């Protein structure tokens, strides 16, 4: 059986991530713009997904919970064998720029 294309797998990951709901706002982390990007790396078993997550509040107590939910949902996407979340700060946060 042929492996699914990178574009299809990425679309599946985005659909899965849209199911991750911020407990404080009850909105999807995707719709809130907190997922900056998804990158896929081909590995023997399929794809490894890296999710770049930028929370509105870097001190948010739900970051670990959201990270866990994003990994869980991404790994449910067909073609993804593992996932990780990289948390970044919004540009300009904490600076005078």
C-alpha angles and dihedrals in degrees: 000000000000119000116247117259121264091245092054093047092048091050090051091051091051091050090050093047089052086067092062107100124199104234093216099051101023088224129121115265087227094052089047089056094240094128104075098180148339120221125189129206120195113238131170094267096045126280134342111215125211114195118200106211123188112184119205090234115036089202093054110141091215096062094100092046092049091047090053092048092049093051091047093050095043092051089054090061111104109253096027116108098175140004140194135188124224112200115211134176123245114261111264095020109137095007134101092230 
